[in-house]
Amino acid sequence: MTGIGGVRDATARSIFKLPRSVLRRLAGAPVVIDGKTLDVEMQLLLRLQRLAGPPVESLPVSKGRLQTVATARLIGGSPPIGAVTERTIDGPDGPIGLRFYTPRGLVSGSPALVYIHGGSFMHGDLDSHDATCRTLAEKAQVRVIAVDYRLAPESPFPAAVDDTWAAWTWVNAHAASIGIDPTRIAVGGDSAGGNLSAGIAQRAVREDGPAPAFQLLLYPVTQFGQPTKSREMFAEGFYLSRELMELSNESYLVGDEDLSDPRLSPLLNDPTGVAPAFVVTAGFDPLLDEGEAYAEHLRQAGVPVEYHCEESLIHTFANMTDLGRSAPAAVNRIAAALQRGLS
C-alpha cells in the first residue's frame, strides 16, 4: 500500500533518533497483540499519524497520492546512489515510465531487480518508493528498475498486470544493452507490488515467458476475497486499515472478476516451478497471514523459499529507510536477502 499519511513536519524525523527510553515515554504503554510487542518507533509513528490529520483513505484519490509522496520523502529521505535515469517504453495502452537506479561502483553485466511499487493499486508511483529503490540498489549492489504502471480507479484491473508484465518482458529483452546479466534478473515489490510480482513469476511458468531468477515479496497481497485472522486483528490502528483495503478493492476491481484468477490471487493457484523467493511480512499488518501462507504455499510446491517476519513492525516499513533504527535495519536485511538470491 502506501507510506504513513499525514506526518509532514521534517522535525518528526529527528524525534526518532532519541533514546528508546524517551521514545517509550512519548509513545505510551507498550502495545502487545497475539504475543507480539509493537516496536516503540512504530507505535510513536502511528500516534503522530493520528494527531497529524486525516488518513489517506479519507482523501480524494488525487490528494491521497500527493500525501503518499510527501510522506515517503519524509520517512525515506534521499539515500545516496550512483546514478538515476529515466526512460519510457511502449506499453499495451500507452507509454510506461521506468526509472533506473545504478549503485556506485557497479560494473556491466550486473544483476538487477525489476521493482513494482505498492500503494493499494491506486496510490504510489516512482517517487513514493524512490528511497526504497535507492537503498536496495546500493545495499544489494544490483541495478533496480522501477515501473510506473497505471493506477486505479482510472485504470482498473488488469491494467497494472498488463503494464508490469510489459515492463518485465522489455527489461529481459534488452538486458544486455542496459548492462544487466540476463540470467540474474529478479522481480519484486511491496504489498500491491508484491502481488503483481508473484503474478509475474507464475505467469512466466504458465506462458513459458522470461522467468525471474529470484522473487522479493514484501508483505504481499496474495489473495482477494478471503478473510484472515490478521486482517481482522489489525483492521484498525496500524495504518493499513480495513477501510483502505476496501477502497482499494472497490477501485481496482470492477466487480465481475473471478477472484481466483492467478493474476489476482497467487495464493489460490499452483506456483510449481516459479523462481526461488524471499518473503517478508510485518507482525502488525493485516496482510501478515496471507504473506506467511504464500511462503508455505511455495514451500509445499517445492519452491526454494526463505520466509521472515519482522514481528514488531507495521505494513509499509520498507519505505522507512530514514526513520529511526528498526525499519532501516529491516530494509538492510531485505537487501542482504536480495544480494544472496542473485549471487
Residue, then its C-alpha position, 0 to 999 in steps of 0.5 A: m500500500t502506501g507510506i504513513g499519511g499525514v506526518r509532514d513536519a521534517t522535525a518528526r524525523s529527528i524525534f526518532k533518533l532519541p533514546r528508546s527510553v524517551l521514545r517509550r515515554l512519548a509513545g505510551a504503554p507498550v502495545v502487545i497483540d497475539g504475543k507480539t510487542l509493537d516496536v516503540e518507533m512504530q507505535l510513536l509513528l502511528r500516534l503522530q499519524r493520528l494527531a497529524g490529520p486525516p488518513v489517506e483513505s479519507l482523501p480524494v484519490s488525487k490528494g491521497r497520492l500527493q500525501t503518499v509522496a510527501t510522506a515517503r520523502l519524509i520517512g525515506g529521505s534521499p539515500p545516496i546512489g550512483a546514478v538515476t535515469e529515466r526512460t519510457i517504453d511502449g506499453p499495451d495502452g500507452p507509454i510506461g515510465l521506468r526509472f533506473y537506479t545504478p549503485r556506485g561502483l557497479v560494473s556491466g553485466s550486473p544483476a538487477l531487480v525489476y521493482i513494482h511499487g505498492g500503494s493499494f493499486m491506486h496510490g504510489d508511483l516512482d517517487s513514493h518508493d524512490a528511497t526504497c529503490r535507492t537503498l536496495a540498489e546500493k545495499a544489494q549492489v544490483r541495478v533496480i528498475a522501477v515501473d510506473y504502471r497505471l493506477a486505479p480507479e482510472s485504470p482498473f484491473p488488469a491494467a497494472v498486470d498488463d503494464t508490469w508484465a510489459a515492463w518485465t518482458w522489455v527489461n529481459a529483452h534488452a538486458a544486455s544493452i542496459g548492462i544487466d546479466p540476463t540470467r540474474i534478473a529478479v522481480g519484486g515489490d511491496s504489498a500491491g507490488g508484491n502481488l503483481s510480482a508473484g503474478i509475474a513469476q507464475r505467469a512466466v511458468r504458465e506462458d513459458g515467458p522470461a522467468p525471474a531468477f529470484q522473487l522479493l515479496l514484501y508483505p504481499v497481497t496474495q489473495f482477494g476475497q478471503p478473510t484472515k485472522s490478521r486482517e481482522m486483528f489489525a483492521e484498525g490502528f496500524y495504518l493499513s486499515r480495513e477501510l483502505m483495503e476496501l477502497s482499494n478493492e472497490s477501485y481496482l476491481v470492477g466487480d465481475e472478476d473471478l477472484s481466483d484468477p492467478r493474476l489476482s490471487p497467487l495464493l489460490n493457484d499452483p506456483t510449481g516451478v516459479a523462481p526461488a523467493f524471499v518473503v517478508t511480512a510485518g507482525f502488525d499488518p493485516l496482510l501478515d497471514e496471507g504473506e506467511a501462507y504464500a511462503e508455505h504455499l511455495r514451500q509445499a510446491g517445492v519452491p526454494v523459499e526463505y520466509h521472515c517476519e519482522e514481528s514488531l513492525i507495521h505494513t509499509f516499513a520498507n519505505m522507512t529507510d530514514l526513520g529511526r533504527s528498526a525499519p532501516a535495519a529491516v530494509n538492510r536485511i531485505a537487501a542482504a536477502l536480495q544480494r544472496g538470491l542473485s549471487 
